[in-house]
Amino acid sequence: MKKKYIPVLLIAVALIAALGAWIILSHNSSDNKRADDSIMTEEEDLTESDDEELIEKEEGNGIAFDAESDDAVFEKKEADESAYYGAWEATSDLALYLYGSIDILVKEDGTWEGHITGEPLGGKYDYLGDHMHMNDDLFSFDLAFDQDGNLIMIDTDSDDEIHIVLTKAQ
């Protein structure tokens, strides 16, 4: 009689194993579906302004200055020290691409402070008649006015000088 129950027992064990595998697989696929649903929900939650912001970051803001081009001829123009005082910022696509953001405050007391690529910088500057040299342990650069009256940040730390136009901050 024992031999008669062995095939039934084997079939029952096989059915239980198959049922267990089916439950595990269906549970995993429902988790994946929930994950897919949450991804779709996040995508659906994007607003039109989010889309515009993403496009703007990829394409830039459309601001470009001739003085920043590789073939621009740059001649420093002597300027009074007081012409440098105040808050300055970079707004061009080139500045955004290379540095992310630049804002600088030149003070009358011989110091400056600002943020370049999100890093807080500052220190003393040297006024040299046709330009200012801005000293910082992390990043030093020059400021000079060009023949068109633009204030140019000159990054001399690079192999080739990089010129970025700064405008008065609003």
C-alpha positions, 0 to 999 in steps of 0.5 A: 500500500505504501507504494500506491501513495508515493506517486500521489505524494510526488504529484502533490509536492510538485503541485505545491512547488509549482504553486509556490513558484507561481506566487513568487513570480506573480508577486515580483511582477506586481512589484515591477508594475508598481515601480513602472506605475510610479515612474509614469506618475513622476513623468506625468507630474512634470509641468510645462515650466519644468520642461522649459527649465530642462530645455533652457539648461540644455540649450542655454539662455541665448545670451552671447557676447562678441568679446567672449569669442575665441577670435575676439581681440581684447585690449584692456582700457584704463579705467578709474578704480571706482568703475569696478566697484559694485556687484557683477554677474555673468549671464552668457551661455559660455559663462553658464557652460564653463562656470555654472554661475559667477557673481562678484562684489568689488568693495571700495576697501580693497576686498572682493567676494563672490561665488564662482561655480558655487564656491564662495571666494574672496580676498584682496585685489590689486588695482593696476591701472588697466586691470584688477587682479583678484586674489584667492587661494582657490581661484585668482583672475583679472578684471579689465574693461575692454575697448567697448566698455565691457567688464571682462573676467580674465581666467588666466589659470587655464592654458588659454585665457578665457574671457567672460563678460560681466554685467552689473547685477540688477 
